[in-house]
């Protein structure tokens, strides 16, 4: 892939696209009499937010050790996914590869954008089918690692990045729970790589809906070309900025979740209704049980809500690691089944 110009994969109309220029593109100062954007002059939230999230990216740059020009901030990870389709895939023409069982929004977003989908299932060990992926013609391959719902970190991703004739989108939503290194450090080495992360998981900010993409300057410039003018609200930007000022709390909570994951796995493995617990590098466990549908319903009736994954991995439920107290309630309830 490295020998090809990244623009080989970009839709021609996106290359020639003249992006919308907002009022805050034309004047970037924070002080003044603002009569340019038809805003209401009254109120505390009456001004449009920074369309390029400058302060947020500066904080991210320090934490991730990535230049700001290699960072895109989106309204949740789903916007990051959706924009990738819009940049690279012609509707009804350019196919994408997904590797089920995996995050369902890759397929949903493809369907919304009328993009053909080629499903190349993970192997029986929940690993990438490298040969099939590399022998399949598509514009983008989506790889989730650690994978949802299986929980494992996938092997051979870098080999696929090196040899796939297209864009490799690596979703690292759960990377903070894994001992594996992020592929962010590879974005300057591989021009066809997009790494997506989120504040919804380890940072505990699911309600804020902020996702990020890390890639070459060329790809990030395309993202900024295509994105809506003010795609992340001021309130959400500020919430994330404030959270990044307290890295100690993030680290403490992540360590607690990892400790509870180990304890939960030990307790679950002792239950007769549990047949198998799949290895996890995420904040959840995929658990094979005797009767996923029945166990899910019984727990839900007790107001203990898990995720029934029987439709994607037979007889499994996905259990998010909760607090120590929540995990004890779960185990007590399952002991009675």
Secondary structure, DSSP 4 states (H G I P E B T S, - for coil): -TTS-GGGGS-HHHHS------HHHH---SSS---SS---SSSSS-SPPPTT-HHHHHHHHHHHT--GGGEEEESSHHHHHHHHHHHH--TTT--EEE-SSS-THHHHHHHHTT--EEE----TTS---HHHHHTS--SEEEEESS-TTT-PPPSSHHHHHHH-SSEEEEE-TTGGGSSSPPGGGGTTT-TTEEEEEESSSTT--GGG--EEEEE-HHHHHHHHHHS-TT-S-HHHHHHHHHHHT-HHHHHHHHHHHHHHHHHHHHHHHT-TTEEEE---SSSEEEEEES-HHHHHHHHHHTT---EE-TTTSTTEEEEE---HHHHHHHHHHHHT-
